[in-house]
Amino acid sequence: MSKATPSGKSFLPVLAFVLAFVIPIAGIITGHSALNQMYRGEIPDANIGLAKAAVILGWVFTIVLALLLILFSPWLYFLVVFLISGGWAV
């Protein structure tokens, strides 16, 4: 049994691209899902560039956010402890 060739465009790669900016991990997952469906022929591959860009941007933004969290977590800890202890009051 052969699969029918899908026609038109799919919204999944566009959704993955938007999610890569808003929720990077969701963009990664949706982008991989769109690419897998394109490779299997379930959805048209008209927007394959958007799906690939969503995966790449999702990973870049995730790495940047993780690095920022690692770099600024000591400062956040200090700020929370400082505010809880009463600030500069001795």
DRENMAR-546249 format. One record per atom (N, C-alpha, C, CB): atom name; y, z, x. Coordinates in steps of 0.001 Angstrom, whole numbers, always signed. Glycine has a CB too. Example, Ala and Ser with C-alpha at 12.3 -4.5 7.8 and 13.67 -1.06 7.14 Angstrom:
! DRENMAR-546249
  at       c2       c3       c1
   N    -5690    +7800   +13190
  CA    -4500    +7800   +12300
   C    -3300    +7800   +13200
  CB    -4473    +9046   +11308
   N    -2250    +7080   +12850
  CA    -1060    +7140   +13670
   C      +30    +7870   +12900
  CB     -598    +5725   +14084
***
This chain:
! DRENMAR-546249
  at       c2       c3       c1
   N    -1172       +0     +848
  CA       +0       +0       +0
   C    +1234       +0     +893
  CB       -1    +1220     -965
   N    +2101     -940     +717
  CA    +3299    -1015    +1548
   C    +4468     -364     +822
  CB    +3631    -2483    +1908
   N    +5344     +198    +1620
  CA    +6530     +828    +1061
   C    +7579     -224     +773
  CB    +7086    +1896    +2013
   N    +8309       -9     -301
  CA    +9404     -916     -621
   C   +10580     -613     +305
  CB    +9823     -786    -2117
   N   +11273    -1655     +698
  CA   +12434    -1463    +1557
   C   +13582     -909     +717
  CB   +12844    -2797    +2251
   N   +14147     +238    +1115
  CA   +15230     +800     +333
   C   +16503      -38     +471
  CB   +15494    +2240     +760
   N   +17227     -116     -612
  CA   +18474     -874     -565
   C   +19634      +68     -852
  CB   +18454    -2053    -1579
   N   +20811     -338     -454
  CA   +21984     +493     -667
   C   +22197    +1442     +496
  CB   +21854    +1273    -1964
   N   +22958    +2476     +222
  CA   +23252    +3471    +1254
   C   +22845    +4849     +767
  CB   +24750    +3452    +1631
   N   +22529    +5700    +1702
  CA   +22145    +7063    +1380
   C   +23304    +8010    +1665
  CB   +20896    +7478    +2175
   N   +23405    +9045     +868
  CA   +24465   +10033    +1037
   C   +24084   +11104    +2058
  CB   +24792   +10685     -300
   N   +22804   +11192    +2411
  CA   +22333   +12254    +3305
   C   +22982   +12228    +4692
  CB   +20842   +12154    +3458
   N   +23129   +11079    +5357
  CA   +23809   +11086    +6659
   C   +25278   +11500    +6560
  CB   +23716    +9713    +7293
   N   +25941   +11116    +5483
  CA   +27341   +11513    +5290
   C   +27430   +13023    +5093
  CB   +27963   +10772    +4077
   N   +26523   +13560    +4298
  CA   +26483   +15011    +4086
   C   +26208   +15737    +5395
  CB   +25413   +15377    +3043
   N   +25305   +15217    +6201
  CA   +24990   +15831    +7495
   C   +26209   +15834    +8405
  CB   +23828   +15094    +8175
   N   +26965   +14735    +8399
  CA   +28160   +14642    +9240
   C   +29212   +15658    +8812
  CB   +28744   +13226    +9183
   N   +29417   +15814    +7527
  CA   +30391   +16800    +7027
   C   +29920   +18220    +7348
  CB   +30601   +16636    +5493
   N   +28648   +18482    +7151
  CA   +28120   +19820    +7426
   C   +28173   +20165    +8911
  CB   +26688   +19928    +6927
   N   +28126   +19181    +9775
  CA   +28194   +19443   +11216
   C   +29515   +20109   +11582
  CB   +28021   +18138   +12011
   N   +30574   +19815   +10838
  CA   +31874   +20432   +11098
   C   +32021   +21778   +10396
  CB   +32988   +19502   +10658
   N   +31417   +21923    +9222
  CA   +31583   +23136    +8424
   C   +30557   +24197    +8804
  CB   +31470   +22812    +6938
   N   +29291   +23828    +8765
  CA   +28177   +24724    +9110
   C   +27283   +23949   +10080
  CB   +27364   +25202    +7811
   N   +27523   +24091   +11381
  CA   +26833   +23236   +12360
   C   +25308   +23242   +12264
  CB   +27222   +23655   +13730
   N   +24709   +24390   +12008
  CA   +23243   +24444   +11945
   C   +22730   +23640   +10751
  CB   +22754   +25911   +11851
   N   +23454   +23696    +9646
  CA   +23070   +22890    +8484
   C   +23229   +21410    +8782
  CB   +23910   +23274    +7256
   N   +24239   +21046    +9575
  CA   +24412   +19657    +9976
   C   +23273   +19170   +10846
  CB   +25717   +19485   +10705
   N   +22796   +20042   +11732
  CA   +21658   +19687   +12590
   C   +20413   +19429   +11742
  CB   +21380   +20811   +13624
   N   +20135   +20343   +10837
  CA   +18928   +20233   +10009
   C   +19004   +19012    +9097
  CB   +18731   +21509    +9168
   N   +20151   +18822    +8447
  CA   +20307   +17693    +7542
   C   +20292   +16373    +8307
  CB   +21604   +17827    +6745
   N   +20904   +16356    +9490
  CA   +20901   +15144   +10301
   C   +19504   +14752   +10748
  CB   +21786   +15325   +11505
   N   +18714   +15743   +11182
  CA   +17330   +15453   +11574
   C   +16521   +14970   +10375
  CB   +16668   +16703   +12192
   N   +16761   +15580    +9228
  CA   +16054   +15158    +8021
   C   +16406   +13716    +7663
  CB   +16388   +16093    +6847
   N   +17690   +13377    +7766
  CA   +18106   +12011    +7469
   C   +17496   +11023    +8462
  CB   +19635   +11905    +7489
   N   +17500   +11371    +9746
  CA   +16902   +10478   +10745
   C   +15408   +10283   +10500
  CB   +17129   +11030   +12155
   N   +14705   +11361   +10180
  CA   +13269   +11236    +9911
   C   +13008   +10349    +8706
  CB   +12646   +12613    +9686
   N   +13806   +10506    +7656
  CA   +13626    +9672    +6472
   C   +13962    +8213    +6768
  CB   +14492   +10188    +5324
   N   +14940    +7989    +7636
  CA   +15272    +6616    +8019
   C   +14131    +5986    +8820
  CB   +16579    +6585    +8838
   N   +13566    +6730    +9758
  CA   +12489    +6196   +10587
   C   +11235    +5918    +9764
  CB   +12165    +7166   +11719
   N   +11009    +6703    +8707
  CA    +9861    +6472    +7832
   C   +10132    +5384    +6805
  CB    +9479    +7755    +7127
   N   +11388    +4950    +6684
  CA   +11735    +3901    +5740
   C   +11987    +4383    +4336
  CB   +10673    +2899    +5711
   N   +12183    +5680    +4160
  CA   +12409    +6223    +2824
   C   +13848    +6035    +2354
  CB   +12054    +7691    +2798
   N   +14789    +6026    +3291
  CA   +16185    +5766    +2955
   C   +16688    +4661    +3890
  CB   +17063    +7075    +3081
   N   +17715    +3931    +3464
  CA   +18216    +2849    +4334
   C   +18845    +3401    +5602
  CB   +19239    +1988    +3585
   N   +18793    +2607    +6653
  CA   +19327    +3057    +7936
   C   +20736    +2522    +8186
  CB   +18404    +2626    +9066
   N   +21493    +2306    +7123
  CA   +22860    +1792    +7266
   C   +23770    +2804    +7952
  CB   +23434    +1424    +5898
   N   +23537    +4075    +7744
  CA   +24385    +5130    +8317
   C   +23666    +5913    +9408
  CB   +24846    +6085    +7224
   N   +22859    +5254   +10193
  CA   +22110    +5948   +11238
   C   +23040    +6553   +12293
  CB   +21124    +4989   +11902
   N   +24179    +5903   +12515
  CA   +25155    +6438   +13469
   C   +25733    +7764   +13015
  CB   +26276    +5444   +13681
   N   +25979    +7897   +11721
  CA   +26493    +9174   +11200
   C   +25458   +10283   +11343
  CB   +26902    +9029    +9723
   N   +24198    +9953   +11098
  CA   +23146   +10964   +11224
   C   +23011   +11420   +12676
  CB   +21800   +10411   +10711
   N   +23046   +10469   +13614
  CA   +22959   +10837   +15029
   C   +24179   +11643   +15462
  CB   +22823    +9582   +15900
   N   +25350   +11247   +14995
  CA   +26571   +11984   +15329
   C   +26529   +13391   +14751
  CB   +27809   +11240   +14811
   N   +25978   +13542   +13570
  CA   +25876   +14867   +12956
   C   +24987   +15789   +13780
  CB   +25334   +14755   +11530
   N   +23877   +15258   +14266
  CA   +22972   +16067   +15090
   C   +23658   +16464   +16395
  CB   +21661   +15294   +15385
   N   +24300   +15499   +17043
  CA   +24961   +15775   +18325
   C   +26107   +16760   +18139
  CB   +25483   +14471   +18959
   N   +26974   +16512   +17163
  CA   +28102   +17419   +16935
   C   +27641   +18801   +16489
  CB   +29044   +16833   +15895
   N   +26590   +18836   +15688
  CA   +26050   +20126   +15265
   C   +25598   +20967   +16450
  CB   +24889   +19919   +14308
   N   +24904   +20327   +17397
  CA   +24465   +21059   +18590
   C   +25644   +21469   +19461
  CB   +23493   +20210   +19405
   N   +26622   +20576   +19624
  CA   +27793   +20901   +20446
   C   +28549   +22087   +19849
  CB   +28731   +19675   +20571
   N   +28809   +22037   +18544
  CA   +29540   +23131   +17903
   C   +28748   +24432   +17924
  CB   +29883   +22761   +16469
   N   +27433   +24345   +17782
  CA   +26609   +25553   +17839
   C   +26666   +26187   +19220
  CB   +25160   +25231   +17471
   N   +26586   +25377   +20262
  CA   +26654   +25894   +21637
   C   +28027   +26493   +21916
  CB   +26346   +24775   +22656
   N   +29078   +25806   +21484
  CA   +30441   +26322   +21698
   C   +30630   +27649   +20965
  CB   +31499   +25291   +21219
   N   +30169   +27734   +19732
  CA   +30307   +28990   +18981
   C   +29503   +30119   +19628
  CB   +29852   +28794   +17526
   N   +28322   +29801   +20138
  CA   +27512   +30826   +20801
   C   +28198   +31306   +22074
  CB   +26105   +30282   +21125
   N   +28762   +30384   +22845
  CA   +29475   +30782   +24064
   C   +30709   +31621   +23747
  CB   +29882   +29546   +24864
   N   +31447   +31237   +22724
  CA   +32614   +32026   +22325
   C   +32207   +33428   +21874
  CB   +33379   +31315   +21201
   N   +31121   +33506   +21149
  CA   +30643   +34816   +20708
   C   +30235   +35674   +21894
  CB   +29466   +34661   +19744
   N   +29567   +35085   +22869
  CA   +29164   +35829   +24060
   C   +30385   +36268   +24871
  CB   +28228   +34977   +24930
   N   +31364   +35384   +25004
  CA   +32546   +35709   +25802
   C   +33442   +36750   +25145
  CB   +33342   +34461   +26063
   N   +33567   +36687   +23840
  CA   +34505   +37573   +23165
   C   +33862   +38809   +22553
  CB   +35216   +36820   +22105
   N   +32555   +38935   +22603
  CA   +31926   +40121   +22017
   C   +32320   +41422   +22719
  CB   +30425   +39968   +22053
   N   +32501   +41455   +24051
  CA   +32982   +42717   +24649
   C   +34386   +43084   +24163
  CB   +32981   +42609   +26181
   N   +35242   +42099   +24000
  CA   +36595   +42380   +23504
   C   +36559   +42845   +22062
  CB   +37485   +41142   +23630
   N   +35705   +42260   +21254
  CA   +35588   +42710   +19870
   C   +35046   +44133   +19810
  CB   +34684   +41764   +19071
   N   +34071   +44432   +20649
  CA   +33529   +45791   +20701
   C   +34617   +46777   +21098
  CB   +32349   +45872   +21689
   N   +35400   +46453   +22123
  CA   +36480   +47314   +22564
   C   +37507   +47517   +21451
  CB   +37148   +46729   +23803
   N   +37854   +46444   +20759
  CA   +38836   +46536   +19690
   C   +38354   +47431   +18558
  CB   +39158   +45158   +19157
   N   +37121   +47295   +18172
  CA   +36573   +48126   +17095
   C   +36525   +49590   +17520
  CB   +35163   +47641   +16696
   N   +36056   +49871   +18720
  CA   +35985   +51249   +19196
   C   +37393   +51829   +19319
  CB   +35245   +51322   +20555
   N   +38323   +51034   +19807
  CA   +39707   +51459   +19979
   C   +40332   +51803   +18640
  CB   +40521   +50371   +20678
   N   +40113   +50987   +17643
  CA   +40703   +51238   +16332
   C   +40044   +52428   +15634
  CB   +40588   +49995   +15459
   N   +38754   +52579   +15796
  CA   +38066   +53698   +15156
   C   +38473   +55013   +15797
  CB   +36546   +53518   +15239
   N   +38698   +55017   +17102
  CA   +39029   +56264   +17799
   C   +40490   +56691   +17603
  CB   +38744   +56109   +19279
   N   +41260   +55906   +16907
  CA   +42640   +56321   +16610
   C   +43681   +55610   +17440
  CB   +42783   +57789   +16815
   N   +43326   +54603   +18157
  CA   +44315   +53836   +18908
   C   +44804   +54596   +20139
  CB   +45496   +53484   +18012
   N   +46120   +54569   +20367
  CA   +46701   +55178   +21558
   C   +46930   +56671   +21406
  CB   +47997   +54506   +21891
   N   +46735   +57177   +20182
  CA   +46959   +58620   +19966
   C   +45945   +59428   +20756
  CB   +46870   +58978   +18459
   N   +46452   +60406   +21468
  CA   +45577   +61232   +22309
   C   +45410   +62593   +21706
  CB   +46129   +61354   +23726
***
